[in-house]
């Protein structure tokens, strides 16, 4: 399975790595996972010395889009099991 992983564009790979790291610190409430906060994405960028504003903007955009899909997947799963 690992041999068949797609090669990601560098910008997308950076955003994927950010999403994976931020997902580990995701908050959970009584209703399940909470969205990743933009302040957490910004902190990730600072801690990883991502200073270029365009690169930061791209990471924010990509992480938020990935997170929206994750949240939708989780909601669909919860609805199916209800």
Buried (B, 14 or more C-beta within 10 A) or exposed (E): EEEEEEEEEEEBEBBBBBBEBBBEEBEEEEEEBEEBEEEBBBEBBEEEEBEEEEBBEBBBEBBBEBBEEBBEEEEEEEEEEE
